[in-house]
Amino acid sequence: MEEILSPMPGTICEINISQGDRVVEDQELMFLEAMKMENPIMSPCNGIVKTVAVKTGDSVAVRQLLVVIE
């Protein structure tokens, strides 16, 4: 199981996955807007999305849980 945490504070501006989706390593999962830049959050591994812990428009803190992949 792989937990993906926010690398910086910001706002979730786009989510490209849903619970149950199969993902591959380096796939764009979502975009985090910080300092007026959209930063892609990439999958670190192959697997199935178990949890999407945020929704579009959510403000997130550093190291906040975003996604869990099994």
CHARMM internal coordinates of N, CA and C (Angstrom, degrees):
IC EDIT
DIST 1 N 1 CA 1.4545
DIST 1 CA 1 C 1.5285
ANGL 1 N 1 CA 1 C 108.35
DIST 1 C 2 N 1.3051
ANGL 1 CA 1 C 2 N 116.35
DIHE 1 N 1 CA 1 C 2 N 134.71
DIST 2 N 2 CA 1.4609
ANGL 1 C 2 N 2 CA 122.86
DIHE 1 CA 1 C 2 N 2 CA -177.26
DIST 2 CA 2 C 1.5254
ANGL 2 N 2 CA 2 C 108.44
DIHE 1 C 2 N 2 CA 2 C -121.46
DIST 2 C 3 N 1.3381
ANGL 2 CA 2 C 3 N 116.84
DIHE 2 N 2 CA 2 C 3 N 122.59
DIST 3 N 3 CA 1.4548
ANGL 2 C 3 N 3 CA 121.58
DIHE 2 CA 2 C 3 N 3 CA 175.43
DIST 3 CA 3 C 1.5252
ANGL 3 N 3 CA 3 C 108.21
DIHE 2 C 3 N 3 CA 3 C -98.11
DIST 3 C 4 N 1.3246
ANGL 3 CA 3 C 4 N 116.25
DIHE 3 N 3 CA 3 C 4 N 128.72
DIST 4 N 4 CA 1.4558
ANGL 3 C 4 N 4 CA 121.08
DIHE 3 CA 3 C 4 N 4 CA 179.08
DIST 4 CA 4 C 1.5207
ANGL 4 N 4 CA 4 C 106.90
DIHE 3 C 4 N 4 CA 4 C -104.08
DIST 4 C 5 N 1.3385
ANGL 4 CA 4 C 5 N 115.06
DIHE 4 N 4 CA 4 C 5 N 122.86
DIST 5 N 5 CA 1.4549
ANGL 4 C 5 N 5 CA 122.12
DIHE 4 CA 4 C 5 N 5 CA -176.31
DIST 5 CA 5 C 1.5204
ANGL 5 N 5 CA 5 C 110.01
DIHE 4 C 5 N 5 CA 5 C -109.82
DIST 5 C 6 N 1.3170
ANGL 5 CA 5 C 6 N 116.16
DIHE 5 N 5 CA 5 C 6 N 153.78
DIST 6 N 6 CA 1.4560
ANGL 5 C 6 N 6 CA 121.03
DIHE 5 CA 5 C 6 N 6 CA 177.87
DIST 6 CA 6 C 1.5228
ANGL 6 N 6 CA 6 C 110.24
DIHE 5 C 6 N 6 CA 6 C -66.44
DIST 6 C 7 N 1.3379
ANGL 6 CA 6 C 7 N 117.83
DIHE 6 N 6 CA 6 C 7 N 128.99
DIST 7 N 7 CA 1.4625
ANGL 6 C 7 N 7 CA 120.15
DIHE 6 CA 6 C 7 N 7 CA 179.89
DIST 7 CA 7 C 1.5311
ANGL 7 N 7 CA 7 C 112.84
DIHE 6 C 7 N 7 CA 7 C -79.38
DIST 7 C 8 N 1.3481
ANGL 7 CA 7 C 8 N 117.00
DIHE 7 N 7 CA 7 C 8 N -14.27
DIST 8 N 8 CA 1.4691
ANGL 7 C 8 N 8 CA 121.56
DIHE 7 CA 7 C 8 N 8 CA -176.72
DIST 8 CA 8 C 1.5227
ANGL 8 N 8 CA 8 C 108.91
DIHE 7 C 8 N 8 CA 8 C -159.50
DIST 8 C 9 N 1.3273
ANGL 8 CA 8 C 9 N 117.86
DIHE 8 N 8 CA 8 C 9 N 162.53
DIST 9 N 9 CA 1.4587
ANGL 8 C 9 N 9 CA 119.09
DIHE 8 CA 8 C 9 N 9 CA 174.95
DIST 9 CA 9 C 1.5232
ANGL 9 N 9 CA 9 C 110.12
DIHE 8 C 9 N 9 CA 9 C -73.42
DIST 9 C 10 N 1.3161
ANGL 9 CA 9 C 10 N 116.08
DIHE 9 N 9 CA 9 C 10 N 148.23
DIST 10 N 10 CA 1.4541
ANGL 9 C 10 N 10 CA 119.86
DIHE 9 CA 9 C 10 N 10 CA 179.43
DIST 10 CA 10 C 1.5100
ANGL 10 N 10 CA 10 C 111.44
DIHE 9 C 10 N 10 CA 10 C 172.14
DIST 10 C 11 N 1.3355
ANGL 10 CA 10 C 11 N 115.54
DIHE 10 N 10 CA 10 C 11 N -161.30
DIST 11 N 11 CA 1.4580
ANGL 10 C 11 N 11 CA 122.89
DIHE 10 CA 10 C 11 N 11 CA -178.57
DIST 11 CA 11 C 1.5231
ANGL 11 N 11 CA 11 C 109.33
DIHE 10 C 11 N 11 CA 11 C -124.76
DIST 11 C 12 N 1.3233
ANGL 11 CA 11 C 12 N 116.56
DIHE 11 N 11 CA 11 C 12 N 134.31
DIST 12 N 12 CA 1.4608
ANGL 11 C 12 N 12 CA 121.19
DIHE 11 CA 11 C 12 N 12 CA 176.56
DIST 12 CA 12 C 1.5282
ANGL 12 N 12 CA 12 C 107.63
DIHE 11 C 12 N 12 CA 12 C -73.32
DIST 12 C 13 N 1.3350
ANGL 12 CA 12 C 13 N 117.03
DIHE 12 N 12 CA 12 C 13 N 117.36
DIST 13 N 13 CA 1.4664
ANGL 12 C 13 N 13 CA 119.55
DIHE 12 CA 12 C 13 N 13 CA -176.35
DIST 13 CA 13 C 1.5212
ANGL 13 N 13 CA 13 C 113.02
DIHE 12 C 13 N 13 CA 13 C -106.71
DIST 13 C 14 N 1.3313
ANGL 13 CA 13 C 14 N 118.33
DIHE 13 N 13 CA 13 C 14 N -15.73
DIST 14 N 14 CA 1.4712
ANGL 13 C 14 N 14 CA 120.96
DIHE 13 CA 13 C 14 N 14 CA 178.69
DIST 14 CA 14 C 1.5227
ANGL 14 N 14 CA 14 C 109.07
DIHE 13 C 14 N 14 CA 14 C -159.86
DIST 14 C 15 N 1.3384
ANGL 14 CA 14 C 15 N 115.98
DIHE 14 N 14 CA 14 C 15 N 136.54
DIST 15 N 15 CA 1.4687
ANGL 14 C 15 N 15 CA 121.55
DIHE 14 CA 14 C 15 N 15 CA 175.97
DIST 15 CA 15 C 1.5173
ANGL 15 N 15 CA 15 C 107.85
DIHE 14 C 15 N 15 CA 15 C -123.41
DIST 15 C 16 N 1.3316
ANGL 15 CA 15 C 16 N 116.70
DIHE 15 N 15 CA 15 C 16 N 126.35
DIST 16 N 16 CA 1.4644
ANGL 15 C 16 N 16 CA 121.78
DIHE 15 CA 15 C 16 N 16 CA -175.00
DIST 16 CA 16 C 1.5245
ANGL 16 N 16 CA 16 C 113.47
DIHE 15 C 16 N 16 CA 16 C -106.19
DIST 16 C 17 N 1.3344
ANGL 16 CA 16 C 17 N 118.15
DIHE 16 N 16 CA 16 C 17 N 7.06
DIST 17 N 17 CA 1.4620
ANGL 16 C 17 N 17 CA 121.68
DIHE 16 CA 16 C 17 N 17 CA -176.44
DIST 17 CA 17 C 1.5202
ANGL 17 N 17 CA 17 C 110.11
DIHE 16 C 17 N 17 CA 17 C -134.51
DIST 17 C 18 N 1.3319
ANGL 17 CA 17 C 18 N 115.20
DIHE 17 N 17 CA 17 C 18 N 163.52
DIST 18 N 18 CA 1.4606
ANGL 17 C 18 N 18 CA 122.25
DIHE 17 CA 17 C 18 N 18 CA 176.03
DIST 18 CA 18 C 1.5184
ANGL 18 N 18 CA 18 C 108.16
DIHE 17 C 18 N 18 CA 18 C -135.27
DIST 18 C 19 N 1.3195
ANGL 18 CA 18 C 19 N 115.68
DIHE 18 N 18 CA 18 C 19 N 162.67
DIST 19 N 19 CA 1.4625
ANGL 18 C 19 N 19 CA 120.30
DIHE 18 CA 18 C 19 N 19 CA 176.36
DIST 19 CA 19 C 1.5256
ANGL 19 N 19 CA 19 C 108.46
DIHE 18 C 19 N 19 CA 19 C -57.38
DIST 19 C 20 N 1.3385
ANGL 19 CA 19 C 20 N 116.13
DIHE 19 N 19 CA 19 C 20 N 135.08
DIST 20 N 20 CA 1.4636
ANGL 19 C 20 N 20 CA 121.98
DIHE 19 CA 19 C 20 N 20 CA 179.60
DIST 20 CA 20 C 1.5164
ANGL 20 N 20 CA 20 C 114.70
DIHE 19 C 20 N 20 CA 20 C 93.41
DIST 20 C 21 N 1.3348
ANGL 20 CA 20 C 21 N 117.59
DIHE 20 N 20 CA 20 C 21 N -12.15
DIST 21 N 21 CA 1.4728
ANGL 20 C 21 N 21 CA 120.59
DIHE 20 CA 20 C 21 N 21 CA 179.16
DIST 21 CA 21 C 1.5230
ANGL 21 N 21 CA 21 C 110.58
DIHE 20 C 21 N 21 CA 21 C -69.31
DIST 21 C 22 N 1.3252
ANGL 21 CA 21 C 22 N 115.91
DIHE 21 N 21 CA 21 C 22 N 144.73
DIST 22 N 22 CA 1.4688
ANGL 21 C 22 N 22 CA 121.44
DIHE 21 CA 21 C 22 N 22 CA 172.10
DIST 22 CA 22 C 1.5280
ANGL 22 N 22 CA 22 C 107.23
DIHE 21 C 22 N 22 CA 22 C -88.83
DIST 22 C 23 N 1.3359
ANGL 22 CA 22 C 23 N 116.38
DIHE 22 N 22 CA 22 C 23 N 132.15
DIST 23 N 23 CA 1.4625
ANGL 22 C 23 N 23 CA 121.70
DIHE 22 CA 22 C 23 N 23 CA -179.86
DIST 23 CA 23 C 1.5228
ANGL 23 N 23 CA 23 C 109.67
DIHE 22 C 23 N 23 CA 23 C -124.36
DIST 23 C 24 N 1.3274
ANGL 23 CA 23 C 24 N 114.86
DIHE 23 N 23 CA 23 C 24 N 158.65
DIST 24 N 24 CA 1.4646
ANGL 23 C 24 N 24 CA 121.13
DIHE 23 CA 23 C 24 N 24 CA 177.99
DIST 24 CA 24 C 1.5225
ANGL 24 N 24 CA 24 C 108.69
DIHE 23 C 24 N 24 CA 24 C -119.53
DIST 24 C 25 N 1.3257
ANGL 24 CA 24 C 25 N 115.74
DIHE 24 N 24 CA 24 C 25 N 158.35
DIST 25 N 25 CA 1.4559
ANGL 24 C 25 N 25 CA 121.42
DIHE 24 CA 24 C 25 N 25 CA 178.95
DIST 25 CA 25 C 1.5242
ANGL 25 N 25 CA 25 C 110.45
DIHE 24 C 25 N 25 CA 25 C -54.24
DIST 25 C 26 N 1.3265
ANGL 25 CA 25 C 26 N 116.89
DIHE 25 N 25 CA 25 C 26 N 137.58
DIST 26 N 26 CA 1.4698
ANGL 25 C 26 N 26 CA 125.48
DIHE 25 CA 25 C 26 N 26 CA 179.12
DIST 26 CA 26 C 1.5238
ANGL 26 N 26 CA 26 C 114.18
DIHE 25 C 26 N 26 CA 26 C 72.18
DIST 26 C 27 N 1.3287
ANGL 26 CA 26 C 27 N 118.30
DIHE 26 N 26 CA 26 C 27 N 11.67
DIST 27 N 27 CA 1.4644
ANGL 26 C 27 N 27 CA 121.42
DIHE 26 CA 26 C 27 N 27 CA 174.95
DIST 27 CA 27 C 1.5293
ANGL 27 N 27 CA 27 C 108.63
DIHE 26 C 27 N 27 CA 27 C -76.45
DIST 27 C 28 N 1.3534
ANGL 27 CA 27 C 28 N 116.75
DIHE 27 N 27 CA 27 C 28 N 140.27
DIST 28 N 28 CA 1.4618
ANGL 27 C 28 N 28 CA 120.42
DIHE 27 CA 27 C 28 N 28 CA 176.64
DIST 28 CA 28 C 1.5256
ANGL 28 N 28 CA 28 C 108.79
DIHE 27 C 28 N 28 CA 28 C -73.73
DIST 28 C 29 N 1.3278
ANGL 28 CA 28 C 29 N 116.15
DIHE 28 N 28 CA 28 C 29 N 120.40
DIST 29 N 29 CA 1.4579
ANGL 28 C 29 N 29 CA 121.00
DIHE 28 CA 28 C 29 N 29 CA -179.51
DIST 29 CA 29 C 1.5210
ANGL 29 N 29 CA 29 C 111.55
DIHE 28 C 29 N 29 CA 29 C -92.91
DIST 29 C 30 N 1.3262
ANGL 29 CA 29 C 30 N 115.79
DIHE 29 N 29 CA 29 C 30 N -41.89
DIST 30 N 30 CA 1.4594
ANGL 29 C 30 N 30 CA 121.13
DIHE 29 CA 29 C 30 N 30 CA -178.61
DIST 30 CA 30 C 1.5159
ANGL 30 N 30 CA 30 C 109.08
DIHE 29 C 30 N 30 CA 30 C -162.83
DIST 30 C 31 N 1.3205
ANGL 30 CA 30 C 31 N 115.42
DIHE 30 N 30 CA 30 C 31 N 172.75
DIST 31 N 31 CA 1.4574
ANGL 30 C 31 N 31 CA 121.19
DIHE 30 CA 30 C 31 N 31 CA 176.97
DIST 31 CA 31 C 1.5162
ANGL 31 N 31 CA 31 C 109.12
DIHE 30 C 31 N 31 CA 31 C -122.07
DIST 31 C 32 N 1.3224
ANGL 31 CA 31 C 32 N 114.96
DIHE 31 N 31 CA 31 C 32 N 136.06
DIST 32 N 32 CA 1.4572
ANGL 31 C 32 N 32 CA 123.52
DIHE 31 CA 31 C 32 N 32 CA -179.65
DIST 32 CA 32 C 1.5264
ANGL 32 N 32 CA 32 C 107.49
DIHE 31 C 32 N 32 CA 32 C -113.44
DIST 32 C 33 N 1.3289
ANGL 32 CA 32 C 33 N 116.72
DIHE 32 N 32 CA 32 C 33 N 119.61
DIST 33 N 33 CA 1.4606
ANGL 32 C 33 N 33 CA 120.30
DIHE 32 CA 32 C 33 N 33 CA 178.18
DIST 33 CA 33 C 1.5242
ANGL 33 N 33 CA 33 C 109.16
DIHE 32 C 33 N 33 CA 33 C -88.75
DIST 33 C 34 N 1.3189
ANGL 33 CA 33 C 34 N 115.38
DIHE 33 N 33 CA 33 C 34 N 123.46
DIST 34 N 34 CA 1.4591
ANGL 33 C 34 N 34 CA 121.93
DIHE 33 CA 33 C 34 N 34 CA 178.11
DIST 34 CA 34 C 1.5198
ANGL 34 N 34 CA 34 C 107.91
DIHE 33 C 34 N 34 CA 34 C -143.28
DIST 34 C 35 N 1.3092
ANGL 34 CA 34 C 35 N 117.35
DIHE 34 N 34 CA 34 C 35 N 131.21
DIST 35 N 35 CA 1.4639
ANGL 34 C 35 N 35 CA 123.02
DIHE 34 CA 34 C 35 N 35 CA -179.62
DIST 35 CA 35 C 1.5335
ANGL 35 N 35 CA 35 C 111.22
DIHE 34 C 35 N 35 CA 35 C 51.95
DIST 35 C 36 N 1.3331
ANGL 35 CA 35 C 36 N 116.16
DIHE 35 N 35 CA 35 C 36 N 43.98
DIST 36 N 36 CA 1.4694
ANGL 35 C 36 N 36 CA 125.00
DIHE 35 CA 35 C 36 N 36 CA 176.61
DIST 36 CA 36 C 1.5248
ANGL 36 N 36 CA 36 C 113.49
DIHE 35 C 36 N 36 CA 36 C 63.67
DIST 36 C 37 N 1.3419
ANGL 36 CA 36 C 37 N 117.05
DIHE 36 N 36 CA 36 C 37 N 19.96
DIST 37 N 37 CA 1.4614
ANGL 36 C 37 N 37 CA 121.45
DIHE 36 CA 36 C 37 N 37 CA 175.49
DIST 37 CA 37 C 1.5203
ANGL 37 N 37 CA 37 C 108.70
DIHE 36 C 37 N 37 CA 37 C -121.53
DIST 37 C 38 N 1.3324
ANGL 37 CA 37 C 38 N 116.84
DIHE 37 N 37 CA 37 C 38 N 140.84
DIST 38 N 38 CA 1.4621
ANGL 37 C 38 N 38 CA 121.36
DIHE 37 CA 37 C 38 N 38 CA 175.14
DIST 38 CA 38 C 1.5183
ANGL 38 N 38 CA 38 C 108.92
DIHE 37 C 38 N 38 CA 38 C -91.72
DIST 38 C 39 N 1.3231
ANGL 38 CA 38 C 39 N 116.40
DIHE 38 N 38 CA 38 C 39 N 118.40
DIST 39 N 39 CA 1.4579
ANGL 38 C 39 N 39 CA 123.09
DIHE 38 CA 38 C 39 N 39 CA -177.39
DIST 39 CA 39 C 1.5214
ANGL 39 N 39 CA 39 C 109.35
DIHE 38 C 39 N 39 CA 39 C -107.33
DIST 39 C 40 N 1.3313
ANGL 39 CA 39 C 40 N 118.42
DIHE 39 N 39 CA 39 C 40 N 122.66
DIST 40 N 40 CA 1.4662
ANGL 39 C 40 N 40 CA 119.67
DIHE 39 CA 39 C 40 N 40 CA 179.34
DIST 40 CA 40 C 1.5233
ANGL 40 N 40 CA 40 C 111.20
DIHE 39 C 40 N 40 CA 40 C -72.66
DIST 40 C 41 N 1.3188
ANGL 40 CA 40 C 41 N 116.01
DIHE 40 N 40 CA 40 C 41 N 139.81
DIST 41 N 41 CA 1.4624
ANGL 40 C 41 N 41 CA 122.64
DIHE 40 CA 40 C 41 N 41 CA 171.95
DIST 41 CA 41 C 1.5253
ANGL 41 N 41 CA 41 C 105.12
DIHE 40 C 41 N 41 CA 41 C -103.87
DIST 41 C 42 N 1.3300
ANGL 41 CA 41 C 42 N 116.19
DIHE 41 N 41 CA 41 C 42 N 117.14
DIST 42 N 42 CA 1.4567
ANGL 41 C 42 N 42 CA 122.25
DIHE 41 CA 41 C 42 N 42 CA -172.76
DIST 42 CA 42 C 1.5263
ANGL 42 N 42 CA 42 C 111.08
DIHE 41 C 42 N 42 CA 42 C -103.02
DIST 42 C 43 N 1.3231
ANGL 42 CA 42 C 43 N 115.82
DIHE 42 N 42 CA 42 C 43 N 153.22
DIST 43 N 43 CA 1.4560
ANGL 42 C 43 N 43 CA 120.52
DIHE 42 CA 42 C 43 N 43 CA 175.92
DIST 43 CA 43 C 1.5321
ANGL 43 N 43 CA 43 C 109.52
DIHE 42 C 43 N 43 CA 43 C -75.87
DIST 43 C 44 N 1.3384
ANGL 43 CA 43 C 44 N 117.42
DIHE 43 N 43 CA 43 C 44 N 129.67
DIST 44 N 44 CA 1.4587
ANGL 43 C 44 N 44 CA 120.04
DIHE 43 CA 43 C 44 N 44 CA 178.80
DIST 44 CA 44 C 1.5277
ANGL 44 N 44 CA 44 C 113.06
DIHE 43 C 44 N 44 CA 44 C -83.28
DIST 44 C 45 N 1.3482
ANGL 44 CA 44 C 45 N 116.66
DIHE 44 N 44 CA 44 C 45 N -5.59
DIST 45 N 45 CA 1.4698
ANGL 44 C 45 N 45 CA 119.60
DIHE 44 CA 44 C 45 N 45 CA -175.03
DIST 45 CA 45 C 1.5283
ANGL 45 N 45 CA 45 C 110.65
DIHE 44 C 45 N 45 CA 45 C -158.11
DIST 45 C 46 N 1.3273
ANGL 45 CA 45 C 46 N 115.59
DIHE 45 N 45 CA 45 C 46 N 170.22
DIST 46 N 46 CA 1.4626
ANGL 45 C 46 N 46 CA 121.69
DIHE 45 CA 45 C 46 N 46 CA 171.00
DIST 46 CA 46 C 1.5162
ANGL 46 N 46 CA 46 C 108.02
DIHE 45 C 46 N 46 CA 46 C -82.91
DIST 46 C 47 N 1.3193
ANGL 46 CA 46 C 47 N 118.10
DIHE 46 N 46 CA 46 C 47 N 149.16
DIST 47 N 47 CA 1.4590
ANGL 46 C 47 N 47 CA 120.30
DIHE 46 CA 46 C 47 N 47 CA 177.08
DIST 47 CA 47 C 1.5040
ANGL 47 N 47 CA 47 C 112.90
DIHE 46 C 47 N 47 CA 47 C 163.84
DIST 47 C 48 N 1.3288
ANGL 47 CA 47 C 48 N 114.59
DIHE 47 N 47 CA 47 C 48 N -164.61
DIST 48 N 48 CA 1.4601
ANGL 47 C 48 N 48 CA 122.39
DIHE 47 CA 47 C 48 N 48 CA 179.43
DIST 48 CA 48 C 1.5182
ANGL 48 N 48 CA 48 C 108.01
DIHE 47 C 48 N 48 CA 48 C -119.74
DIST 48 C 49 N 1.3430
ANGL 48 CA 48 C 49 N 115.75
DIHE 48 N 48 CA 48 C 49 N 134.79
DIST 49 N 49 CA 1.4629
ANGL 48 C 49 N 49 CA 121.17
DIHE 48 CA 48 C 49 N 49 CA -179.66
DIST 49 CA 49 C 1.5275
ANGL 49 N 49 CA 49 C 108.81
DIHE 48 C 49 N 49 CA 49 C -69.03
DIST 49 C 50 N 1.3267
ANGL 49 CA 49 C 50 N 115.49
DIHE 49 N 49 CA 49 C 50 N 116.86
DIST 50 N 50 CA 1.4679
ANGL 49 C 50 N 50 CA 120.51
DIHE 49 CA 49 C 50 N 50 CA 178.15
DIST 50 CA 50 C 1.5246
ANGL 50 N 50 CA 50 C 110.80
DIHE 49 C 50 N 50 CA 50 C -88.91
DIST 50 C 51 N 1.3446
ANGL 50 CA 50 C 51 N 116.50
DIHE 50 N 50 CA 50 C 51 N -41.66
DIST 51 N 51 CA 1.4546
ANGL 50 C 51 N 51 CA 121.35
DIHE 50 CA 50 C 51 N 51 CA -176.87
DIST 51 CA 51 C 1.5199
ANGL 51 N 51 CA 51 C 110.21
DIHE 50 C 51 N 51 CA 51 C -143.09
DIST 51 C 52 N 1.3290
ANGL 51 CA 51 C 52 N 115.88
DIHE 51 N 51 CA 51 C 52 N 136.37
DIST 52 N 52 CA 1.4633
ANGL 51 C 52 N 52 CA 121.92
DIHE 51 CA 51 C 52 N 52 CA 166.54
DIST 52 CA 52 C 1.5253
ANGL 52 N 52 CA 52 C 104.69
DIHE 51 C 52 N 52 CA 52 C -111.44
DIST 52 C 53 N 1.3270
ANGL 52 CA 52 C 53 N 116.86
DIHE 52 N 52 CA 52 C 53 N 109.10
DIST 53 N 53 CA 1.4626
ANGL 52 C 53 N 53 CA 121.98
DIHE 52 CA 52 C 53 N 53 CA -169.88
DIST 53 CA 53 C 1.5248
ANGL 53 N 53 CA 53 C 114.05
DIHE 52 C 53 N 53 CA 53 C -89.13
DIST 53 C 54 N 1.3302
ANGL 53 CA 53 C 54 N 117.79
DIHE 53 N 53 CA 53 C 54 N -0.25
DIST 54 N 54 CA 1.4619
ANGL 53 C 54 N 54 CA 121.87
DIHE 53 CA 53 C 54 N 54 CA -179.14
DIST 54 CA 54 C 1.5200
ANGL 54 N 54 CA 54 C 109.56
DIHE 53 C 54 N 54 CA 54 C -133.37
DIST 54 C 55 N 1.3246
ANGL 54 CA 54 C 55 N 115.65
DIHE 54 N 54 CA 54 C 55 N 168.40
DIST 55 N 55 CA 1.4683
ANGL 54 C 55 N 55 CA 120.81
DIHE 54 CA 54 C 55 N 55 CA 174.16
DIST 55 CA 55 C 1.5227
ANGL 55 N 55 CA 55 C 108.71
DIHE 54 C 55 N 55 CA 55 C -133.56
DIST 55 C 56 N 1.3037
ANGL 55 CA 55 C 56 N 116.94
DIHE 55 N 55 CA 55 C 56 N 163.55
DIST 56 N 56 CA 1.4553
ANGL 55 C 56 N 56 CA 121.73
DIHE 55 CA 55 C 56 N 56 CA 179.98
DIST 56 CA 56 C 1.5284
ANGL 56 N 56 CA 56 C 109.80
DIHE 55 C 56 N 56 CA 56 C -55.99
DIST 56 C 57 N 1.3277
ANGL 56 CA 56 C 57 N 115.56
DIHE 56 N 56 CA 56 C 57 N 132.97
DIST 57 N 57 CA 1.4568
ANGL 56 C 57 N 57 CA 121.41
DIHE 56 CA 56 C 57 N 57 CA 179.85
DIST 57 CA 57 C 1.5142
ANGL 57 N 57 CA 57 C 114.27
DIHE 56 C 57 N 57 CA 57 C 96.25
DIST 57 C 58 N 1.3387
ANGL 57 CA 57 C 58 N 117.49
DIHE 57 N 57 CA 57 C 58 N -13.03
DIST 58 N 58 CA 1.4679
ANGL 57 C 58 N 58 CA 120.84
DIHE 57 CA 57 C 58 N 58 CA 179.13
DIST 58 CA 58 C 1.5266
ANGL 58 N 58 CA 58 C 111.08
DIHE 57 C 58 N 58 CA 58 C -67.78
DIST 58 C 59 N 1.3249
ANGL 58 CA 58 C 59 N 115.92
DIHE 58 N 58 CA 58 C 59 N 139.21
DIST 59 N 59 CA 1.4642
ANGL 58 C 59 N 59 CA 121.50
DIHE 58 CA 58 C 59 N 59 CA 169.92
DIST 59 CA 59 C 1.5201
ANGL 59 N 59 CA 59 C 106.95
DIHE 58 C 59 N 59 CA 59 C -88.53
DIST 59 C 60 N 1.3294
ANGL 59 CA 59 C 60 N 115.99
DIHE 59 N 59 CA 59 C 60 N 135.82
DIST 60 N 60 CA 1.4657
ANGL 59 C 60 N 60 CA 120.24
DIHE 59 CA 59 C 60 N 60 CA -178.68
DIST 60 CA 60 C 1.5190
ANGL 60 N 60 CA 60 C 110.28
DIHE 59 C 60 N 60 CA 60 C -124.94
DIST 60 C 61 N 1.3282
ANGL 60 CA 60 C 61 N 114.70
DIHE 60 N 60 CA 60 C 61 N 153.51
DIST 61 N 61 CA 1.4610
ANGL 60 C 61 N 61 CA 122.28
DIHE 60 CA 60 C 61 N 61 CA 177.52
DIST 61 CA 61 C 1.5267
ANGL 61 N 61 CA 61 C 109.23
DIHE 60 C 61 N 61 CA 61 C -101.25
DIST 61 C 62 N 1.3134
ANGL 61 CA 61 C 62 N 116.11
DIHE 61 N 61 CA 61 C 62 N 167.83
DIST 62 N 62 CA 1.4614
ANGL 61 C 62 N 62 CA 121.25
DIHE 61 CA 61 C 62 N 62 CA 175.50
DIST 62 CA 62 C 1.5311
ANGL 62 N 62 CA 62 C 108.77
DIHE 61 C 62 N 62 CA 62 C -59.51
DIST 62 C 63 N 1.3262
ANGL 62 CA 62 C 63 N 116.62
DIHE 62 N 62 CA 62 C 63 N 135.11
DIST 63 N 63 CA 1.4709
ANGL 62 C 63 N 63 CA 125.01
DIHE 62 CA 62 C 63 N 63 CA 177.50
DIST 63 CA 63 C 1.5264
ANGL 63 N 63 CA 63 C 113.88
DIHE 62 C 63 N 63 CA 63 C 67.15
DIST 63 C 64 N 1.3427
ANGL 63 CA 63 C 64 N 117.58
DIHE 63 N 63 CA 63 C 64 N 18.42
DIST 64 N 64 CA 1.4634
ANGL 63 C 64 N 64 CA 120.63
DIHE 63 CA 63 C 64 N 64 CA 174.32
DIST 64 CA 64 C 1.5184
ANGL 64 N 64 CA 64 C 108.79
DIHE 63 C 64 N 64 CA 64 C -77.88
DIST 64 C 65 N 1.3305
ANGL 64 CA 64 C 65 N 117.31
DIHE 64 N 64 CA 64 C 65 N 140.37
DIST 65 N 65 CA 1.4579
ANGL 64 C 65 N 65 CA 122.26
DIHE 64 CA 64 C 65 N 65 CA -179.85
DIST 65 CA 65 C 1.5313
ANGL 65 N 65 CA 65 C 110.37
DIHE 64 C 65 N 65 CA 65 C -64.86
DIST 65 C 66 N 1.3446
ANGL 65 CA 65 C 66 N 115.82
DIHE 65 N 65 CA 65 C 66 N 129.58
DIST 66 N 66 CA 1.4616
ANGL 65 C 66 N 66 CA 121.84
DIHE 65 CA 65 C 66 N 66 CA 177.42
DIST 66 CA 66 C 1.5198
ANGL 66 N 66 CA 66 C 111.07
DIHE 65 C 66 N 66 CA 66 C -108.60
DIST 66 C 67 N 1.3468
ANGL 66 CA 66 C 67 N 116.51
DIHE 66 N 66 CA 66 C 67 N -50.81
DIST 67 N 67 CA 1.4670
ANGL 66 C 67 N 67 CA 121.92
DIHE 66 CA 66 C 67 N 67 CA -172.70
DIST 67 CA 67 C 1.5174
ANGL 67 N 67 CA 67 C 109.11
DIHE 66 C 67 N 67 CA 67 C -146.10
DIST 67 C 68 N 1.3441
ANGL 67 CA 67 C 68 N 115.72
DIHE 67 N 67 CA 67 C 68 N 147.24
DIST 68 N 68 CA 1.4513
ANGL 67 C 68 N 68 CA 121.67
DIHE 67 CA 67 C 68 N 68 CA 171.12
DIST 68 CA 68 C 1.5274
ANGL 68 N 68 CA 68 C 107.10
DIHE 67 C 68 N 68 CA 68 C -118.89
DIST 68 C 69 N 1.3480
ANGL 68 CA 68 C 69 N 116.46
DIHE 68 N 68 CA 68 C 69 N 128.70
DIST 69 N 69 CA 1.4625
ANGL 68 C 69 N 69 CA 122.58
DIHE 68 CA 68 C 69 N 69 CA 179.29
DIST 69 CA 69 C 1.5265
ANGL 69 N 69 CA 69 C 108.36
DIHE 68 C 69 N 69 CA 69 C -118.29
DIST 69 C 70 N 1.3346
ANGL 69 CA 69 C 70 N 116.38
DIHE 69 N 69 CA 69 C 70 N 133.40
DIST 70 N 70 CA 1.4734
ANGL 69 C 70 N 70 CA 121.31
DIHE 69 CA 69 C 70 N 70 CA 176.31
DIST 70 CA 70 C 1.5018
ANGL 70 N 70 CA 70 C 109.35
DIHE 69 C 70 N 70 CA 70 C -105.05
END
COOR INIT
IC SEED 1 N 1 CA 1 C
IC BUILD
